[in-house]
Amino acid sequence: MTEIFSVFMLAWPNAETFRASSKEELAAKLGPTITLWTACLRDVDYWTAQKATVKLCQSCKFLPSIAEMREAVEAVNREITGEAKRAYMDARSACMTFGAEKAYEQLPARSKKVIDAMGGMEVFAPPDKDFFAMLDFESSYETFLRGNPTGLPSARKVQKALEN
């Protein structure tokens, strides 16, 4: 939260919250504020908070409140979920139109990386099944968007591996 407030100080330098005669006074003044924000936004991860902060810097004329930060966080989460769902639908549609192998060639690079991280097309569109791995794809896609394209398996994939 301290890093987020550093951005706030740059974006809203004239806000009353940041007015102080010395660094010590500023630290004493901001301490309780940062503690409150941390307590109220405990469920928000740093990556999402960063993205929400950018949104707030672009839209707020004045230093945002905790409620405005939470609204921006929810907007970021909706965007990420929406993008993952759209990417899944595009991949599924391509599979249904062209078949799994040709569909893979048609996909955007990000979707290919997500499918590779999942274990390939045979995991995304199992040849002997009438379904697609929607939840694994969307979870992996969101992980990729959040800057962790290492292919860490989703909880469902780990559970399946443990069961076998």
N, C-alpha and C positions, 0 to 999 in steps of 0.2 A: 504494500500500500504506500510505502514511503516513495517508491519509484513513481507510482501513479501521481502522487501529490507533487513530485518534482515536475512532471509534465503539466499538471494543473497550474503550478506557479509560473511556468513559461507562457501558458495559454491565457491566463487571467492574472497578469502581474499586479493589477490595481485592485484586486479583490481585498476586502477588509481582512479576510482570514490570513493574508500573507503580509500584512503591514506590521512591521516591528522595527525598533530602533537598533537591534543587534541580532546576530545569529542566535545567541543564547535565548533572547526573548522570543524569537521566532520558533525555536525548538520547543521552548516551554509552552508556547501558545498552540503549536500544531500537535504536540504529543497526545493530548486527550482527543483531539479531532481524528487523528489517524487511528487511535485505539478504537474509537467508536465505529469508524468506517470498516475497520478490520473485523470487528465483532458482527456488524450488520451484513457484511458481504463474505462471510467465512466460506460459504458454499460456492463462491466464484473462483475459478482457477485463473492464474496469472495471464495466460494467453487470451482468454475471453475478456478479462479486464482491460488488457491493452487495446484490443479491437474496439471495445466499448468506449474507451477513452478517446480514441481517434474520432469516433462518431460524435461524441460530445463536443470535442474541439471544433468540429465542423458545423455543429448545429446550435450550440448554446452561446448566447451573448454574455452570460454571467456564469460564475462558478456553479457547477451542478450540485444538486442535493443527492443524498444517498438514493432516494426514490428515482431520480432521473438516471443515476448510474445503473440501478437495477433494471429500468426500462431499456436502457441501451444494451445491457447484457442480454436481456431477453430477445432483443432485436437481432443481436449477433447470433445467438443460438438458433433462432428461427431461420436466419439466412443459411447457416451451416447445414442445418437439417434439410432445408429446402434444396440446397445444391446437391446434397448427397442423394436425396430422393429422385431428383431430376436425372442425375448421372445413372442411378440404378435403372430407372425407366428407359433411358436411352440405350443402355447396355442390353437390357431384357428385350427391347423392341428389335435391336439389331440381331440378337440371337434368333428371335422368332422369324425375322425376315430373311436372314442370310445363312443361318446355321451357326453353331458355336465357333467353328474355326474361322470362317470368313468374317463373322461379326467382330472377332478380336482385332482383325486387321483394320476394321472401320472405326474402332473406338479412339477417342482422344487419348493422348499420352497419359494423362492423370488416371483415367479409368483403367488403362492397361496396367499401370503400376499398382493400382489397388487390387486388381484381379490377380496379378503376380504375387502380391503380398499375401493374398488369401490362399494361394496354393495353385493358381491357374484356372483355366476355363472349366476343367473337370470338377472343380470345387464350386465355382460360380454357377455353372449349368451342368449338373451331373447328367451324363448321357443316358443313364438308365432310370432317370426320375422325370416327373412332370412338373418340376418346380425349379425355382432359382433361389440362390442363397441371398435373399434380400437383406436380412438382418445383418449377416456377416459383411456383405458389401457396404451397406450404409455405415456400419460401425467402423470398418476399415477406412472408408472414404473420409469420415469425419476425423479419424486419427491422422490421416494423411494431410488434411487441410490444416490441422492444428500443428503441423510442422514435425510430425513424427512418422515419416514414411518408411520406418524400419521393418514393417511387416509384422509387428507384434500381433500375435493372434488375439482374436476376440475371446471373450469369456466362453462363448458357445463352442468355439473351435478347441479351446483348452479342455473343456468338459468332454467333448467327443473323443479327444485323444486319450483322456484318462479312462474313458469307458471301454476303449478297444484294447 
